[in-house]
Amino acid sequence: MPLEDLARDRFILGNAEECWNDIERHARTLGVNHFIFRLQWPGMPQEDALGQIAQLGREVVQKTRTSSAPSGV
């Protein structure tokens, strides 16, 4: 099975806009308003993981304030 097929609806990967679109789609489709993000993988330097956390907050989480997705997303 190709990685793209395996990842579909299991992982949220991509740039900020792509990630936001997937989060919003899951929120609308499933009615969820809480997500757990894994931003550090085995072997990933701590500095890279911290950068990912900062980028998620800056470019994705901030969109929740202007979103029409279910409350809390």
C-alpha positions in Angstrom: 0.0 0.0 0.0 1.5 3.4 -0.9 2.4 5.7 1.9 -0.2 8.3 0.7 -3.0 5.8 1.1 -1.8 4.7 4.5 -1.4 8.2 5.8 -4.8 9.5 4.5 -7.0 10.1 7.5 -4.4 8.8 9.9 -1.8 11.5 9.9 -1.9 15.3 9.4 1.2 16.2 7.3 2.0 19.2 5.2 2.5 22.9 5.2 0.4 25.1 7.6 -2.5 25.5 5.2 -2.7 21.8 4.4 -2.5 20.9 8.1 -5.2 23.4 9.0 -7.5 22.1 6.3 -7.1 18.5 7.6 -7.7 19.6 11.2 -10.8 21.5 10.2 -12.1 18.6 8.1 -11.7 16.2 10.9 -13.4 18.6 13.3 -16.4 19.0 11.0 -16.6 15.3 9.9 -16.0 13.8 13.3 -17.3 16.6 15.6 -14.0 16.5 17.6 -12.6 19.6 19.3 -9.4 18.2 20.8 -6.4 16.9 19.0 -3.1 15.3 20.1 -0.1 16.3 18.1 3.2 14.3 18.0 5.8 16.7 16.8 9.0 14.9 17.7 10.0 11.5 16.3 12.8 9.2 17.4 16.1 10.6 16.3 14.8 14.2 15.7 16.9 16.8 17.4 15.2 18.7 20.2 15.8 22.0 18.5 13.8 20.8 15.5 11.0 19.6 17.6 10.8 22.9 19.5 10.7 24.7 16.1 7.8 22.5 15.0 5.9 23.4 18.2 6.5 27.1 17.7 5.5 26.9 14.0 2.3 24.9 14.9 1.3 27.7 17.3 2.2 30.5 15.0 0.7 29.2 11.8 -1.9 26.7 12.6 -3.3 27.1 16.2 -3.8 30.8 15.6 -6.3 30.0 12.9 -8.6 28.6 15.5 -9.5 32.1 16.6 -11.0 32.9 13.3 -12.3 29.4 12.4 -15.9 28.4 11.7 -15.0 24.9 12.8 -16.7 23.4 15.9 -15.9 25.3 19.1 -12.6 24.5 20.6 -10.8 23.7 17.3 
